[in-house]
Amino acid sequence: MAVTAVHDHVAAARALAARLPQLIDESRRTAISLRSGLHGNRKVGPGSDFWQFRPYVPGDPTNQIDWRRSARSDHTFIRQTEWQASHNYWIWPVLSPSMYWSSSDKIPSKAERTLIISIALADLLIRNGETVGTFDGERTRITSAEHLEKLAHAMLATPHSIAEQGGSIHAGRKHSILLLGDFLEFSDQGEKTGNVIRRLGQYQNDGALVQILDPAEISPPFRGRINLFDTDDQMIYRSERFEDIADGFRQRAQKWRASVRDAARHNDWLYDRHVTSESASPTLLALYQHLSERQNQSGSNGRGRPTLHRHNQQETS
């Protein structure tokens, strides 16, 4: 068996861009099945819904005094209302050339699945009153689901390398940052890539790393003669019997995945792994639950310490 060389990722990217309307429709269908439970951030401010009573202090506006509540006590109370405060989320699909590879015509490429999860998550967040952006050259941000296609096109224009292009990204303070990709660059630029991710986690920025992998990168099904190519279609390795190197391949892949997981742990970020042969819904739900937990623990614009870490135990695959 011989593995075909990696096809032209530029052409693949253009084909993916042409399919964006269908991918957005699929993303919306996925989001609809999970659209419940995540609410906007709550904090004191202008609004019509009651939030809490607190004792009056000199300087408080007198028109905020609740005279009925104060009459039942020896103290004067202020009636505070609730404000739905939008939180900023940055979603960065890292569409490196290796993301356009698939081991079978029957399963989607990593790039396609990454976009579906990214767009579906953006849809969920926006419909809950949040602001969602991506790291294209314009730092595109949207607050309405009507502009979802604009955000999707901007996602295609995000940097393709964390190590080489991520150093100029400044996300802000107390925002949430979500990176999705195969993170193959950890195998040759691990320290440089990890440094950029650590910097993104500064200034109390919460976040998540979602590693999108082809099933062959978890458990290689190859047998016999195998030719391995890089993303420039240059053959980098030839094996007459892949079975002889399969264990070493798995061990190196485990080390690669562990380095991505450790980068997330360093920032107290969520780490999740998604395999393209599986449904996107569990991964989307894990991200959704993580964001809900961050809001519940930290309130508006805070940073939670997530307890949900899927695939954090030592891997056995």
Secondary structure, 3 states (H helix, E strand, C coil): CCCCCCCCHHHHHHHHHHCHHHHHHHHHHHHHCCCCCCCCEEEECCCCCEEEEEECCCCCCHHHECHHHHHCCCCCEEEEEEEEECCEEEEEECCCHHHHCCCCCCCCCHHHHHHHHHHHHHHHHHCCCCEEECCCCCCCEECCHHHHHHHHHHHHCCCCCHHHHHHHCCCCCCCEEEEEECCCCHHHHHHHHHHHHHHHCCCCCEEEEEEEECHHHCCCCCCCCEEEECCCCCEEEEECCHHHCHHHHHHHHHHHHHHHHHHHHHCCCEEEEEECCCCCHHHHHHHHHHHHHHHHHHCCCCCCCCCCCCCCCCCCC
